[in-house]
Amino acid sequence: MITGDSPLVVGNWKMNGTESALSELGAMEKGMVYPGVKVVICPPATLIIPAAAIAKKIEIGAQDCHAGEGPAFTGRLSPSMLFGAGARWVIVGHSECRALAGETDDIVRGKAERALEAGLAVILCVGEPKEARDRDVEKAVVLSQLAASIPRAVGARLTIAYEPIWAIGTGVTPTSKQIEVMHALIRDALTDHYGDAGRCVPILYGGSANAANAAQLLATDSVDGLLVGGASLTADSFLSIVDAAAARREQRLSLAT
């Protein structure tokens, strides 16, 4: 873990959850006995306000934002609106938004920059589809996405999430070696772009992360935390992942002494 001793675990609820789901968030909050692990839950936008009222040890994030603050855009939420609702993080450039909503790298960069300006911490996603890996061009795809999507100036509130698209929701995860190679590639690119500050940007792994494989994923030295989808919807499964992050933190600390 290059960026420090506090792993980051982010739960992305996607289009799941009505008010009744807040009981799971309450159970997660009660189960948060890991002060050395930073935990974020990104519920649907409809739940940000009540979620922020419940969460004290857990931070609340948004799943997306608009790239501008202009008023004339029906149905969109600006970064400052999300911050005012209680969100302190936002995910941008998720593969679903890139693929299904046609988001370009320029749009993702605009979202990231506006979100940082509004005081939100940004989790910026990059990753390759299966056909890119099958053609052995996954490195070029991810490097291109990263170079064109990251904010021009780095800040302390930027996090990168590597999410191989072929692993999301499929139950298939890359090997530790595959993750190590891609995270090292991203780290080098961040350092080239931002200088020494690029060494401090956390890099998460996302893609079918769950309670069963969390410990193995976190054992990869270049993984600073996890972006979790379906396994973040219930307290039992999500807290198991947080527990694995806490255990890995303790192991790293013991090895450092």
Backbone bond lengths (Angstrom), bond angles and torsions (degrees), N, CA, C in turn:
res aa  C-N    CA-C-N  psi(-1)  N-CA   C-N-CA  omega(-1)  CA-C   N-CA-C  phi
1 M - - - 1.455 - - 1.517 108.76 -
2 I 1.312 116.62 105.53 1.452 121.80 -174.15 1.516 111.74 -74.40
3 T 1.332 117.82 -34.16 1.459 120.90 -166.97 1.522 114.18 -88.75
4 G 1.310 119.50 0.95 1.452 119.76 178.84 1.505 112.13 138.63
5 D 1.339 115.95 -171.90 1.446 121.27 -172.15 1.518 113.75 -104.04
6 S 1.328 118.47 6.44 1.454 121.53 -178.21 1.520 110.15 -112.74
7 P 1.321 117.83 99.98 1.469 119.59 179.21 1.524 111.00 -66.53
8 L 1.321 115.16 155.10 1.466 122.88 -179.82 1.519 108.75 -115.69
9 V 1.329 116.96 125.84 1.462 122.31 177.14 1.521 108.21 -120.61
10 V 1.331 115.65 119.84 1.469 121.80 -175.63 1.514 109.40 -116.75
11 G 1.310 116.47 127.11 1.459 121.47 175.72 1.514 110.81 -102.30
12 N 1.330 116.43 122.32 1.462 122.69 178.14 1.521 108.41 -106.15
13 W 1.337 116.34 106.69 1.460 120.25 -176.79 1.518 112.46 -76.30
14 K 1.313 117.99 -11.61 1.467 122.48 -178.42 1.533 109.76 52.11
15 M 1.332 118.72 -141.98 1.472 120.00 -176.92 1.529 109.57 -91.57
16 N 1.319 114.39 57.36 1.458 122.12 178.61 1.528 108.48 -129.55
17 G 1.304 115.92 140.32 1.453 118.93 171.49 1.510 114.98 110.75
18 T 1.339 114.91 121.84 1.452 122.80 166.69 1.529 106.00 -112.99
19 E 1.305 117.32 -168.98 1.467 119.49 -175.22 1.522 112.17 -57.30
20 S 1.322 117.58 -30.95 1.463 120.38 -178.96 1.529 112.13 -64.27
21 A 1.338 116.92 -23.56 1.459 120.31 -179.87 1.523 112.90 -70.19
22 L 1.322 116.26 -14.62 1.463 118.92 -179.46 1.519 112.44 -65.85
23 S 1.337 117.04 -19.85 1.465 118.87 175.51 1.518 111.17 -64.86
24 E 1.349 117.11 -33.34 1.462 120.19 176.51 1.529 110.39 -67.72
25 L 1.328 116.15 -40.31 1.458 119.36 176.45 1.526 110.52 -62.07
26 G 1.328 116.80 -40.79 1.462 120.40 176.95 1.516 111.95 -60.76
27 A 1.341 116.30 -40.16 1.468 119.76 177.69 1.520 111.30 -67.29
28 M 1.321 116.95 -37.09 1.466 120.19 176.13 1.526 110.27 -63.29
29 E 1.318 115.75 -44.04 1.467 120.55 179.72 1.526 110.60 -59.38
30 K 1.315 117.22 -44.14 1.467 120.62 179.37 1.519 111.92 -66.05
31 G 1.330 116.10 -31.17 1.463 120.44 -178.28 1.506 114.75 -86.02
32 M 1.325 116.99 0.05 1.459 120.67 -177.63 1.528 110.55 -80.27
33 V 1.320 115.56 90.88 1.472 121.85 179.89 1.526 109.67 -117.28
34 Y 1.344 115.82 28.86 1.466 121.02 -175.50 1.529 108.71 -122.45
35 P 1.334 118.23 82.20 1.468 119.56 -176.30 1.521 113.59 -64.25
36 G 1.322 117.81 -17.78 1.456 120.43 -178.71 1.513 114.25 -88.76
37 V 1.339 117.37 2.61 1.462 121.88 179.89 1.522 108.54 -117.95
38 K 1.332 117.27 128.37 1.466 121.29 175.53 1.519 108.21 -89.49
39 V 1.321 116.21 128.77 1.463 121.68 -174.94 1.522 109.78 -124.49
40 V 1.322 115.92 133.52 1.456 122.95 179.41 1.526 108.69 -129.66
41 I 1.317 116.54 136.13 1.465 121.80 172.14 1.529 107.95 -117.25
42 C 1.344 115.62 129.78 1.462 121.76 178.13 1.524 108.38 -111.42
43 P 1.325 117.80 93.02 1.463 121.08 179.27 1.525 110.39 -82.93
44 P 1.333 118.19 176.27 1.459 119.24 171.30 1.529 109.82 -59.02
45 A 1.313 116.42 154.76 1.468 120.65 -176.74 1.523 112.06 -57.93
46 T 1.333 117.36 -29.72 1.461 121.15 -179.31 1.523 112.74 -65.55
47 L 1.329 116.99 -17.11 1.466 120.91 -176.58 1.526 113.46 -108.76
48 I 1.320 118.20 1.41 1.465 119.41 -175.36 1.528 111.64 -61.08
49 I 1.321 117.94 -46.84 1.466 120.02 -177.19 1.525 111.74 -62.85
50 P 1.350 120.27 -52.69 1.468 118.23 178.88 1.526 112.93 -67.03
51 A 1.328 117.72 -31.46 1.467 119.90 178.23 1.519 110.89 -65.61
52 A 1.333 116.48 -41.95 1.459 120.07 179.08 1.520 111.68 -64.29
53 A 1.333 117.36 -29.15 1.458 120.83 178.18 1.521 111.80 -71.74
54 I 1.335 116.50 -27.73 1.467 121.51 -179.41 1.523 111.53 -85.36
55 A 1.315 116.07 -42.62 1.466 121.60 -169.21 1.527 111.59 -79.61
56 K 1.303 115.88 126.45 1.458 122.46 175.12 1.532 110.57 -119.63
57 K 1.329 116.75 -45.23 1.462 121.33 177.84 1.521 110.92 -87.01
58 I 1.319 116.04 -27.36 1.463 122.51 177.38 1.525 108.32 -95.10
59 E 1.332 117.11 141.56 1.460 120.91 175.12 1.531 109.37 -96.86
60 I 1.311 116.03 150.55 1.460 121.92 -176.73 1.525 109.62 -106.31
61 G 1.323 115.11 137.30 1.454 120.65 178.62 1.515 111.26 -127.54
62 A 1.322 115.77 169.43 1.462 122.93 175.41 1.520 109.00 -106.41
63 Q 1.315 116.01 157.06 1.463 120.62 -176.98 1.526 113.07 -88.49
64 D 1.316 116.96 -11.66 1.466 120.43 -178.48 1.515 107.38 -172.54
65 C 1.306 116.91 169.62 1.463 121.57 173.77 1.522 108.14 -153.55
66 H 1.319 115.15 168.51 1.459 120.39 174.59 1.523 108.94 -84.76
67 A 1.314 116.18 155.53 1.461 120.11 -176.10 1.521 113.10 -80.26
68 G 1.312 118.06 -6.48 1.452 119.71 -178.37 1.504 111.77 -138.66
69 E 1.330 115.79 175.34 1.459 122.15 179.77 1.520 111.24 -106.68
70 G 1.335 117.00 2.82 1.459 121.06 -176.70 1.519 112.10 -63.96
71 P 1.345 117.08 145.43 1.467 120.56 -173.47 1.525 114.84 -79.60
72 A 1.331 117.93 -21.79 1.467 119.18 -170.49 1.518 111.87 -91.86
73 F 1.339 116.38 66.99 1.463 119.62 176.96 1.524 108.28 -150.70
74 T 1.311 114.77 93.10 1.454 121.85 -173.34 1.527 111.88 -58.76
75 G 1.313 115.85 130.46 1.451 121.85 172.98 1.514 115.76 86.74
76 R 1.332 118.21 -6.54 1.457 120.58 -178.76 1.517 110.93 -93.90
77 L 1.337 115.18 158.20 1.457 121.88 178.34 1.523 108.65 -122.40
78 S 1.317 116.51 124.02 1.456 120.71 -179.68 1.528 110.19 -79.70
79 P 1.329 117.89 159.75 1.465 120.34 177.55 1.524 112.81 -56.87
80 S 1.324 118.10 -40.52 1.462 119.43 -178.55 1.528 111.36 -67.85
81 M 1.331 117.87 -32.14 1.463 120.67 175.68 1.524 110.35 -65.48
82 L 1.318 116.50 -42.40 1.464 120.76 179.26 1.519 110.96 -65.21
83 F 1.337 116.18 -41.38 1.461 119.91 177.86 1.524 109.94 -62.11
84 G 1.328 116.41 -43.01 1.456 120.39 179.07 1.518 113.08 -64.02
85 A 1.340 116.86 -27.77 1.463 121.21 178.90 1.523 112.39 -78.35
86 G 1.330 116.69 -14.10 1.463 119.67 179.10 1.507 115.09 118.57
87 A 1.338 117.44 -3.45 1.468 119.98 176.33 1.522 109.45 -72.96
88 R 1.325 115.18 143.65 1.457 120.30 175.56 1.527 111.69 -122.92
89 W 1.321 116.65 -3.78 1.458 123.63 178.13 1.523 108.14 -134.99
90 V 1.329 115.70 161.24 1.458 120.03 171.72 1.523 108.94 -150.52
91 I 1.329 115.69 140.64 1.464 122.18 174.55 1.524 107.72 -92.31
92 V 1.323 117.29 130.91 1.468 121.01 175.04 1.530 109.34 -129.44
93 G 1.320 115.13 149.84 1.457 120.15 176.40 1.513 114.79 73.92
94 H 1.328 117.51 19.34 1.466 118.70 177.71 1.525 109.30 -57.60
95 S 1.313 116.24 146.12 1.466 120.73 -174.79 1.525 112.31 -56.91
96 E 1.336 117.17 -33.82 1.458 119.85 178.96 1.528 110.62 -65.52
97 C 1.323 116.58 -39.04 1.469 119.69 178.59 1.522 110.73 -70.05
98 R 1.324 116.47 -39.30 1.470 119.56 178.64 1.530 110.62 -64.40
99 A 1.328 116.49 -45.40 1.463 120.40 -173.32 1.522 112.51 -80.71
100 L 1.327 117.27 -43.72 1.462 120.42 -171.69 1.525 112.77 -92.30
101 A 1.325 116.96 -29.40 1.460 120.04 -179.92 1.527 112.15 -102.26
102 G 1.327 116.47 -0.76 1.450 120.46 176.69 1.515 114.68 69.41
103 E 1.331 116.93 28.21 1.461 119.59 -179.69 1.525 110.81 -67.09
104 T 1.311 116.04 130.43 1.454 121.25 175.43 1.528 109.53 -90.66
105 D 1.313 115.62 167.54 1.460 120.02 176.86 1.528 110.93 -60.81
106 D 1.330 117.33 -36.69 1.463 120.75 178.90 1.525 111.48 -62.77
107 I 1.323 116.01 -40.36 1.465 119.80 177.84 1.521 110.50 -64.52
108 V 1.333 115.98 -43.88 1.466 120.20 179.83 1.529 110.40 -61.13
109 R 1.325 116.39 -43.99 1.471 119.41 178.26 1.527 110.81 -61.26
110 G 1.332 116.63 -42.77 1.459 119.86 178.63 1.516 112.02 -60.45
111 K 1.331 116.63 -42.70 1.461 120.36 177.51 1.523 110.82 -61.58
112 A 1.323 116.34 -45.84 1.463 120.76 -178.26 1.524 110.89 -61.11
113 E 1.309 116.78 -45.54 1.464 120.30 -177.50 1.528 111.86 -67.59
114 R 1.327 117.20 -41.60 1.467 119.27 178.91 1.525 110.76 -67.59
115 A 1.321 117.13 -37.40 1.465 120.81 179.50 1.530 111.11 -64.76
116 L 1.320 116.87 -44.06 1.462 120.02 178.04 1.530 110.72 -61.88
117 E 1.317 116.43 -40.78 1.461 120.48 178.59 1.523 111.74 -62.45
118 A 1.343 116.66 -31.04 1.461 121.39 -178.64 1.519 112.66 -83.72
119 G 1.325 117.17 -3.36 1.457 120.78 178.39 1.513 115.34 97.45
120 L 1.331 117.10 4.57 1.464 120.98 178.31 1.523 110.42 -85.23
121 A 1.324 116.19 145.43 1.462 121.34 167.54 1.524 107.55 -81.82
122 V 1.317 116.55 141.82 1.471 122.08 -172.36 1.520 111.12 -112.71
123 I 1.329 115.45 130.90 1.467 122.29 169.88 1.518 106.32 -108.69
124 L 1.315 117.09 106.80 1.461 122.65 -174.53 1.530 109.17 -102.14
125 C 1.329 115.55 121.84 1.462 121.47 -174.08 1.523 112.41 -95.58
126 V 1.314 115.34 138.01 1.464 122.79 170.73 1.519 108.36 -136.44
127 G 1.336 116.18 154.62 1.454 118.73 178.71 1.511 111.53 171.43
128 E 1.323 115.20 159.70 1.461 120.52 -174.55 1.524 112.23 -106.55
129 P 1.347 117.45 147.98 1.464 120.48 172.96 1.524 110.70 -76.79
130 K 1.319 115.91 169.20 1.462 120.98 -177.52 1.522 111.95 -60.93
131 E 1.337 116.44 -38.19 1.460 118.14 -177.09 1.522 111.74 -65.58
132 A 1.331 117.49 -29.98 1.465 120.04 177.05 1.530 110.81 -68.55
133 R 1.320 116.05 -41.34 1.468 118.63 178.21 1.525 110.43 -69.36
134 D 1.337 117.35 -37.86 1.462 120.11 178.38 1.525 111.23 -62.38
135 R 1.332 116.46 -30.93 1.463 121.10 -180.00 1.525 112.35 -92.49
136 D 1.343 116.06 3.34 1.453 122.09 177.39 1.526 112.29 63.30
137 V 1.342 116.03 35.41 1.462 120.13 177.94 1.530 110.89 -121.50
138 E 1.344 116.88 21.23 1.457 119.93 -176.67 1.527 112.44 -62.53
139 K 1.329 116.67 -35.12 1.467 119.09 -179.57 1.521 110.87 -65.48
140 A 1.313 116.49 -44.64 1.460 120.69 -179.75 1.519 111.02 -63.19
141 V 1.331 117.23 -39.90 1.465 121.29 -179.33 1.523 110.60 -63.65
142 V 1.323 116.53 -48.16 1.464 120.31 -177.45 1.527 110.98 -67.77
143 L 1.321 117.74 -41.86 1.463 120.33 178.59 1.529 111.37 -62.29
144 S 1.329 116.87 -39.18 1.453 120.86 178.82 1.526 110.80 -65.35
145 Q 1.324 116.66 -46.10 1.461 121.08 177.45 1.521 110.87 -58.34
146 L 1.320 115.44 -48.52 1.463 120.45 -176.02 1.523 111.21 -61.95
147 A 1.321 116.81 -48.31 1.462 120.81 -176.49 1.522 111.65 -60.70
148 A 1.326 116.75 -36.10 1.466 120.48 -175.23 1.524 113.34 -91.68
149 S 1.338 117.91 -10.06 1.464 121.02 -174.47 1.521 113.97 -106.48
150 I 1.327 117.94 -31.35 1.466 119.25 -172.92 1.524 111.20 -70.40
151 P 1.320 117.07 149.26 1.467 120.19 177.89 1.528 111.26 -58.05
152 R 1.296 115.34 150.97 1.466 119.74 -178.94 1.525 111.71 -65.52
153 A 1.332 116.67 -34.76 1.466 121.10 177.44 1.516 108.84 -116.16
154 V 1.317 117.34 132.22 1.461 120.90 -178.87 1.522 109.29 -81.04
155 G 1.303 115.61 150.08 1.461 121.58 174.05 1.512 109.31 -135.01
156 A 1.301 115.37 171.56 1.463 120.24 -178.02 1.520 111.89 -69.97
157 R 1.324 117.68 -11.04 1.467 120.85 -175.09 1.521 112.93 -104.20
158 L 1.324 118.28 21.40 1.463 121.36 178.18 1.518 110.85 -101.79
159 T 1.322 116.29 132.73 1.461 123.85 174.18 1.525 107.61 -131.37
160 I 1.326 116.79 141.91 1.467 121.96 175.02 1.526 108.69 -106.06
161 A 1.323 116.85 138.14 1.464 121.37 173.72 1.519 108.48 -117.83
162 Y 1.324 115.80 119.50 1.469 120.17 173.80 1.512 108.06 -89.21
163 E 1.322 116.42 117.58 1.466 121.26 -179.00 1.520 109.24 -129.40
164 P 1.334 117.98 94.52 1.464 119.10 174.81 1.529 109.06 -59.51
165 I 1.310 116.37 120.00 1.457 120.66 -171.82 1.528 111.32 -60.76
166 W 1.324 116.28 -33.75 1.461 120.19 -178.40 1.528 112.63 -69.00
167 A 1.327 117.39 -10.57 1.463 120.14 179.90 1.517 112.63 -101.06
168 I 1.331 118.21 -13.90 1.463 120.75 -173.71 1.522 110.34 -72.43
169 G 1.319 115.22 119.64 1.458 120.98 176.52 1.504 115.44 69.87
170 T 1.334 117.60 8.87 1.465 120.05 -177.16 1.525 112.77 -100.07
171 G 1.331 116.77 -14.16 1.457 119.75 -174.20 1.513 112.92 81.31
172 V 1.328 116.83 -1.74 1.464 122.21 178.82 1.521 108.34 -100.02
173 T 1.313 117.47 133.00 1.461 120.55 176.64 1.523 109.56 -123.45
174 P 1.332 117.55 149.32 1.463 119.71 176.21 1.525 110.72 -64.99
175 T 1.292 115.92 163.61 1.456 120.11 173.84 1.522 109.29 -72.68
176 S 1.329 115.99 162.35 1.463 120.20 177.14 1.519 110.67 -57.63
177 K 1.317 116.55 -37.25 1.468 120.37 179.70 1.520 110.88 -65.67
178 Q 1.324 117.12 -43.40 1.462 120.44 179.23 1.528 111.11 -61.73
179 I 1.325 116.67 -41.91 1.461 120.52 178.51 1.518 110.43 -65.86
180 E 1.321 116.65 -44.17 1.464 121.32 -179.72 1.527 110.83 -58.82
181 V 1.316 116.50 -43.63 1.471 120.73 -178.89 1.531 110.61 -62.69
182 M 1.335 116.67 -45.92 1.454 119.47 -176.79 1.529 111.88 -71.26
183 H 1.319 117.07 -38.62 1.461 119.46 178.38 1.530 110.93 -67.10
184 A 1.322 117.15 -37.79 1.466 119.92 177.00 1.527 110.53 -64.61
185 L 1.323 116.02 -38.59 1.467 121.36 177.77 1.533 110.18 -62.09
186 I 1.331 116.06 -45.34 1.462 120.83 179.29 1.526 110.53 -64.75
187 R 1.326 116.85 -42.39 1.463 120.34 179.94 1.526 111.00 -60.79
188 D 1.324 116.54 -45.10 1.466 119.94 179.42 1.529 110.88 -61.69
189 A 1.333 116.08 -40.46 1.468 119.97 -179.61 1.527 110.84 -66.55
190 L 1.327 117.31 -40.13 1.461 120.85 177.48 1.519 111.28 -63.51
191 T 1.322 116.28 -41.05 1.460 120.34 179.84 1.521 111.01 -68.28
192 D 1.326 116.33 -39.34 1.469 119.71 176.48 1.519 111.33 -61.82
193 H 1.331 115.79 -38.10 1.472 120.17 -175.37 1.528 112.19 -80.67
194 Y 1.348 116.88 -43.47 1.456 121.23 -172.76 1.531 114.38 -106.90
195 G 1.325 117.58 -3.68 1.458 119.61 -174.87 1.523 110.39 74.89
196 D 1.340 116.96 -149.17 1.461 120.77 -177.24 1.516 112.62 -59.22
197 A 1.338 118.10 -28.30 1.462 121.03 179.00 1.528 111.55 -62.14
198 G 1.327 116.87 -25.85 1.456 120.45 178.73 1.513 113.44 -67.54
199 R 1.328 117.01 -18.53 1.461 120.43 177.58 1.525 112.41 -74.84
200 C 1.322 116.11 -16.19 1.464 121.09 -175.64 1.524 113.19 -100.28
201 V 1.325 117.71 1.18 1.463 120.86 179.22 1.535 108.61 -82.43
202 P 1.327 118.73 118.03 1.469 119.85 179.00 1.530 111.19 -63.05
203 I 1.329 115.59 145.00 1.461 121.88 175.32 1.529 108.14 -121.95
204 L 1.327 115.81 115.02 1.462 121.74 178.84 1.514 109.94 -93.50
205 Y 1.334 114.89 158.15 1.461 119.97 168.65 1.519 108.01 -106.70
206 G 1.324 117.26 135.79 1.454 122.10 175.53 1.519 110.55 -136.23
207 G 1.315 116.83 137.65 1.466 121.09 179.67 1.510 110.82 143.19
208 S 1.342 117.20 93.38 1.463 123.22 -179.21 1.525 112.35 58.60
209 A 1.329 116.76 34.03 1.470 120.24 172.92 1.523 108.14 -76.56
210 N 1.324 116.31 134.50 1.457 120.67 -178.46 1.528 110.27 -151.01
211 A 1.319 116.41 -179.06 1.462 120.53 -176.94 1.522 111.97 -63.39
212 A 1.336 117.18 -29.86 1.458 120.41 -176.63 1.525 112.75 -75.84
213 N 1.332 117.52 -31.85 1.475 118.67 -175.71 1.528 113.90 -112.32
214 A 1.350 117.59 1.47 1.469 120.46 -175.27 1.519 111.90 -58.83
215 A 1.332 117.38 -45.03 1.466 119.79 -177.25 1.524 110.79 -62.08
216 Q 1.327 116.74 -40.57 1.461 120.29 179.38 1.526 111.09 -66.43
217 L 1.316 117.17 -42.65 1.461 120.40 179.30 1.524 111.41 -64.10
218 L 1.323 116.27 -42.68 1.459 120.96 -178.59 1.519 112.71 -72.14
219 A 1.333 116.86 -17.73 1.462 120.19 178.72 1.524 112.20 -71.29
220 T 1.324 116.71 -15.71 1.458 120.33 176.35 1.523 108.31 -73.29
221 D 1.313 116.99 121.67 1.464 121.48 -171.28 1.514 113.49 -58.08
222 S 1.307 118.07 -30.39 1.465 120.73 -176.11 1.524 113.18 -84.29
223 V 1.327 117.89 -1.46 1.462 122.00 -178.95 1.523 109.22 -92.22
224 D 1.326 116.99 115.98 1.466 122.28 -178.20 1.517 112.88 -92.96
225 G 1.309 116.92 1.02 1.457 121.06 179.78 1.514 109.97 158.59
226 L 1.336 115.95 -171.95 1.460 120.97 -173.37 1.525 111.18 -132.36
227 L 1.332 115.34 143.65 1.452 123.44 168.36 1.527 106.19 -104.53
228 V 1.318 116.58 114.80 1.460 122.92 -168.80 1.519 109.83 -112.50
229 G 1.326 116.80 133.78 1.451 121.73 177.90 1.512 112.58 -96.28
230 G 1.336 116.60 -106.70 1.459 121.91 -174.47 1.509 114.78 -55.94
231 A 1.323 118.01 -31.79 1.468 121.45 -178.72 1.520 112.68 -72.66
232 S 1.346 117.41 -3.03 1.465 119.99 177.91 1.524 112.52 -96.53
233 L 1.333 117.18 2.99 1.456 120.03 -174.17 1.518 113.61 -82.13
234 T 1.326 117.72 -19.85 1.460 120.53 178.53 1.523 109.43 -123.49
235 A 1.312 114.85 147.64 1.464 119.90 -177.85 1.520 111.31 -62.65
236 D 1.327 117.72 -40.98 1.470 120.34 -176.92 1.523 111.57 -58.02
237 S 1.328 116.84 -51.12 1.455 119.23 -176.54 1.524 111.44 -71.73
238 F 1.333 116.79 -40.31 1.469 118.89 -176.77 1.517 111.35 -68.94
239 L 1.318 117.56 -42.19 1.466 119.32 179.62 1.523 111.85 -66.52
240 S 1.324 117.34 -27.18 1.463 119.66 174.18 1.525 110.70 -64.57
241 I 1.331 116.14 -36.94 1.459 120.44 177.80 1.523 110.55 -69.70
242 V 1.322 116.37 -42.22 1.467 120.40 177.13 1.532 110.03 -61.88
243 D 1.328 116.42 -39.30 1.464 120.78 177.36 1.526 111.04 -61.31
244 A 1.332 116.63 -40.34 1.470 120.16 177.96 1.524 110.45 -64.81
245 A 1.330 117.26 -37.49 1.464 120.34 177.44 1.517 111.28 -66.22
246 A 1.341 116.65 -39.84 1.463 120.13 178.28 1.529 111.03 -65.17
247 A 1.342 116.55 -40.69 1.458 120.45 179.36 1.525 111.07 -64.88
248 R 1.319 116.18 -39.85 1.472 119.64 178.62 1.524 110.66 -66.80
249 R 1.310 116.86 -37.05 1.473 120.70 176.94 1.529 110.10 -61.16
250 E 1.317 116.63 -47.47 1.451 119.94 -179.79 1.525 111.85 -61.75
251 Q 1.327 115.42 -38.41 1.485 119.39 178.19 1.511 110.38 -63.66
252 R 1.326 117.32 -44.20 1.454 120.77 -179.84 1.524 111.33 -64.05
253 L 1.329 116.53 -40.81 1.450 120.28 179.59 1.526 111.23 -64.69
254 S 1.336 116.18 -39.57 1.469 119.75 179.72 1.518 111.29 -67.71
255 L 1.318 117.47 -35.48 1.468 120.60 178.43 1.528 111.88 -70.59
256 A 1.361 115.27 -25.82 1.458 119.16 -177.88 1.514 112.71 -81.35
257 T 1.340 117.16 -13.80 1.471 119.97 -177.78 1.523 111.61 -97.81
